[in-house]
Amino acid sequence: MFVDSASFMLRAAVGVGAAAEGREAAIRGEPLWDPKKLAKDDMFSCISYVNVKKIEGKTVTVDNHLGGSW
């Protein structure tokens, strides 16, 4: 899995194949998947940058870069 992920990142960095197309779509603000194919119980991941707002014992409160709070 690591090799596949690293290969994808390298292809995106040098602008080759589907990885480069995905990077260009992300730059344009387009989805990287076909929303018509998204179905209940599908799983996908995303990157979210967060700003720590409060720490109380084992509870950490953060705001993400899109305005959400956890």
N, C-alpha and C positions, 0 to 999 in steps of 0.2 A: 504494500500500500504506500509506503514511504517513497519508493522509487517512482511509482505512478504519479504521486502528488508532486514530487520534485521535478519530474519530467514535464508535467503540465505547467508548473511555474516557470521553468526555463523556456519552454516554448512561448509562453505569454511574454516573457521578458525580451525575447529576441524577435517576436512577431511572426511566429510560424503556426499555421493551421488553425484549428478550432479555438485554441487557447487565445490566439491573437484576436480572433473574431469576438470572443467573449469579452476581452479587455476593451475593445473598441465599443462594443455595445454598452458596457458599464460606463465608459467615459461619456457616451451620449445619454445616459440615464435610462437605457432600455433594460427590460428584464433579461436575465441570462437563461431563462427557461420559457417554455411555451405555457402561458397561464391557462390555456384551454385544456392542457393535459394534467394540471394539478388536481389531485383528488384527495378525499378524506383519507386520513392515516398515512399519506405520503410524508416522508421525512426529507428535510433539506437543512443546510446550515448557512450561517451568515456570520460576518464579522461585525462586532459592535464595540465601539470605543466608549468607555464609561468614565465618569468623573465621580470619585468617592465623595459623598456628601456627609455621611455620618457613620460612625462605628459604635455599636452598643453591644458589648459582649461578643457573641458569635454572629450578630446580625450586622450586615453592611448594607447601607442604602446608597444607591448610585443613580445618576442621571445618564442616559445614553446620548450619543451624538445626534439622535433623531428627535430628541425631546421627551422620550419615555423615561419612566422611573421604575426602579426595581428595589 
